Amino acid sequence: MLSPHNVSSGRAARRGRGPLRDLAIKVSIQTQRQRGQKVYSLHAPEVECIGKGKARAPYEFGCKVSVAVPITKPKGGLFVLHAQAIHGNPFDGHTLAKAAADIKANTGRDPDRVHVDKGYRGHNHPNKFKVWITGQVRRTTAAIKREMKRRAAIEPIIGHLKAEHRMGRNYLNTSRDATATVSMPSSPPLASTSTSS
């Protein structure tokens, strides 16, 4: 014989499984070539598939993060001017104008030059003559070429952010929590910056 306590606890258990069951149903009906939002992980349904374009690892699962650092090494060491989690897997070039606006809000001045990788071709920066794309040959001087080589310095900085500053894997529940993980205090003004995804 069932007691009222057992019946109510059974209902509570079914209510608790509701979101997981809905997620499992969504996974079972989605197709491989489906466009739009897909579920790639039951334990982290907010992750997105990011195409990297590399032969060794063509895809990554997670969230894009925009990071900007000064292109010159200031006294006291290198620091991050801008960091932002970007959800929805947008085209890199469409995020550049917002990143430049955030740098201006953090530092109080516009960056003199912005060095980006080839994923930013076709960007939406308001002043396209301030943006240099890796491998660009036209309009480059010796100083700009040195800065373009220095742009590669952002890769170890991203590695340090992931390893030592808790920006690697976010174990919180939602994309809102992942956005809260990437936040920046105000920084002192610097002239040149580099932006990378």
C-alpha positions as CSV (number, residue, x, y, z in Angstrom):
1,M,0.0,0.0,0.0
2,L,1.3,3.4,-0.9
3,S,1.4,6.1,1.7
4,P,0.7,9.8,0.8
5,H,4.4,10.5,1.4
6,N,5.6,8.0,-1.2
7,V,3.1,9.4,-3.8
8,S,4.2,13.0,-3.3
9,S,7.9,12.1,-3.4
10,G,7.3,10.2,-6.6
11,R,5.7,13.3,-8.2
12,A,8.6,15.5,-7.0
13,A,11.1,13.0,-8.6
14,R,9.2,13.2,-11.9
15,R,9.2,17.0,-11.8
16,G,12.9,17.0,-11.2
17,R,13.5,14.8,-14.2
18,G,11.4,17.0,-16.5
19,P,14.1,19.3,-17.9
20,L,16.5,16.3,-18.4
21,R,13.8,14.3,-20.1
22,D,13.0,17.3,-22.3
23,L,16.6,17.6,-23.2
24,A,16.8,13.8,-24.0
25,I,13.8,14.1,-26.3
26,K,15.4,17.1,-28.1
27,V,18.6,15.1,-28.6
28,S,16.6,12.1,-30.0
29,I,14.7,14.1,-32.6
30,Q,17.5,16.4,-33.8
31,T,19.3,15.4,-37.0
32,Q,22.9,15.6,-38.0
33,R,22.5,18.3,-40.6
34,Q,20.0,20.3,-38.6
35,R,20.4,24.1,-38.7
36,G,20.1,26.3,-35.7
37,Q,20.4,25.4,-32.1
38,K,21.5,21.8,-31.3
39,V,22.3,20.0,-28.0
40,Y,25.9,18.7,-28.0
41,S,26.0,17.7,-24.4
42,L,23.4,16.6,-21.9
43,H,25.4,17.8,-18.9
44,A,26.2,21.2,-20.5
45,P,23.4,22.0,-23.0
46,E,24.6,25.6,-23.4
47,V,27.8,24.7,-25.3
48,E,28.0,25.6,-29.0
49,C,30.0,24.1,-31.9
50,I,32.7,26.4,-33.0
51,G,34.4,25.7,-36.3
52,K,38.2,26.3,-35.9
53,G,39.2,25.6,-39.5
54,K,42.3,23.6,-38.4
55,A,43.1,20.1,-39.7
56,R,44.0,18.7,-36.2
57,A,41.0,20.0,-34.4
58,P,38.4,21.3,-36.9
59,Y,35.7,21.9,-34.2
60,E,35.6,23.0,-30.6
61,F,32.7,23.0,-28.2
62,G,32.1,25.8,-25.8
63,C,31.7,29.6,-26.0
64,K,33.7,32.2,-27.9
65,V,35.6,34.7,-25.9
66,S,37.0,38.0,-27.2
67,V,40.3,39.1,-25.5
68,A,42.3,42.3,-26.2
69,V,45.7,43.2,-24.8
70,P,48.1,46.1,-25.5
71,I,50.4,45.4,-28.4
72,T,53.3,47.0,-26.7
73,K,54.5,45.7,-23.3
74,P,53.8,48.4,-20.7
75,K,55.8,48.9,-17.5
76,G,54.6,46.5,-14.9
77,G,53.8,43.7,-17.3
78,L,51.1,42.8,-19.8
79,F,47.5,42.9,-18.8
80,V,44.1,42.4,-20.4
81,L,42.1,45.4,-21.7
82,H,39.0,43.6,-22.8
83,A,37.5,40.1,-22.2
84,Q,34.0,39.1,-23.1
85,A,32.1,35.8,-23.6
86,I,30.2,35.8,-26.9
87,H,27.2,33.4,-27.2
88,G,25.4,32.4,-30.3
89,N,28.6,31.7,-32.3
90,P,28.6,34.9,-34.3
91,F,31.1,35.7,-37.1
92,D,34.3,37.1,-35.6
93,G,34.2,40.3,-37.7
94,H,30.8,41.2,-36.3
95,T,32.2,41.4,-32.8
96,L,35.0,43.8,-33.4
97,A,33.1,47.1,-33.2
98,K,31.7,46.1,-29.7
99,A,35.1,45.0,-28.5
100,A,36.6,48.4,-29.6
101,A,33.8,50.3,-27.9
102,D,34.5,48.3,-24.7
103,I,38.2,49.1,-24.9
104,K,37.3,52.8,-25.2
105,A,34.9,52.5,-22.2
106,N,37.6,50.7,-20.1
107,T,40.6,52.9,-21.0
108,G,39.0,56.2,-21.9
109,R,40.5,56.4,-25.4
110,D,40.2,54.7,-28.8
111,P,42.9,52.2,-29.8
112,D,45.4,53.6,-32.3
113,R,45.7,50.3,-34.1
114,V,43.9,47.0,-33.8
115,H,45.7,43.8,-34.9
116,V,43.4,40.8,-35.5
117,D,43.6,37.3,-37.1
118,K,42.2,36.3,-40.4
119,G,38.9,35.4,-38.9
120,Y,38.1,39.1,-38.8
121,R,38.1,39.7,-42.6
122,G,34.9,41.6,-43.4
123,H,34.8,43.2,-39.9
124,N,32.4,45.9,-38.8
125,H,34.9,48.3,-37.1
126,P,33.8,51.9,-37.7
127,N,37.3,52.9,-38.9
128,K,38.6,50.2,-41.2
129,F,42.0,51.9,-41.6
130,K,42.8,51.3,-37.9
131,V,42.5,47.5,-38.3
132,W,45.3,45.3,-39.5
133,I,44.7,41.7,-40.4
134,T,47.4,39.0,-40.0
135,G,49.2,38.5,-43.3
136,Q,48.1,41.9,-44.7
137,V,50.7,43.4,-47.0
138,R,49.2,46.7,-48.1
139,R,49.6,49.9,-46.0
140,T,52.2,48.3,-43.7
141,T,55.3,50.0,-42.4
142,A,58.2,48.5,-40.5
143,A,56.6,49.4,-37.1
144,I,53.3,47.9,-38.1
145,K,55.0,44.7,-39.3
146,R,56.7,44.4,-35.9
147,E,53.3,44.9,-34.2
148,M,51.8,42.2,-36.4
149,K,54.5,39.8,-35.3
150,R,53.8,40.7,-31.7
151,R,50.1,39.9,-32.2
152,A,50.9,36.2,-31.8
153,A,51.7,37.0,-28.1
154,I,48.0,36.9,-27.3
155,E,48.0,33.1,-27.6
156,P,50.0,32.4,-24.4
157,I,48.0,35.1,-22.6
158,I,44.8,33.2,-23.5
159,G,46.4,30.1,-22.2
160,H,47.3,31.8,-18.9
161,L,43.8,33.1,-18.6
162,K,42.4,29.6,-19.0
163,A,44.9,28.0,-16.6
164,E,45.6,30.4,-13.8
165,H,42.6,32.7,-13.9
166,R,39.7,30.2,-14.0
167,M,38.6,31.0,-17.5
168,G,39.1,27.4,-18.9
169,R,36.0,25.4,-18.3
170,N,33.0,27.0,-16.6
171,Y,31.1,24.5,-14.4
172,L,28.2,26.8,-13.7
173,N,24.7,26.0,-15.2
174,T,23.8,28.6,-17.8
175,S,25.3,30.8,-20.5
176,R,24.4,33.8,-18.2
177,D,26.8,32.3,-15.6
178,A,29.5,31.8,-18.3
179,T,29.1,35.5,-19.2
180,A,29.5,36.5,-15.6
181,T,32.8,34.6,-15.5
182,V,34.3,36.9,-18.0
183,S,34.2,40.4,-16.6
184,M,36.7,43.2,-16.7
185,P,37.6,46.1,-14.3
186,S,38.7,49.4,-15.7
187,S,42.3,49.6,-17.0
188,P,44.7,52.5,-17.6
189,P,44.8,53.9,-21.1
190,L,47.1,52.5,-23.8
191,A,47.5,53.3,-27.4
192,S,47.8,50.1,-29.4
193,T,45.7,47.0,-28.8
194,S,45.4,43.5,-30.3
195,T,42.1,41.6,-30.5
196,S,41.8,37.9,-31.0
197,S,39.1,35.3,-30.6
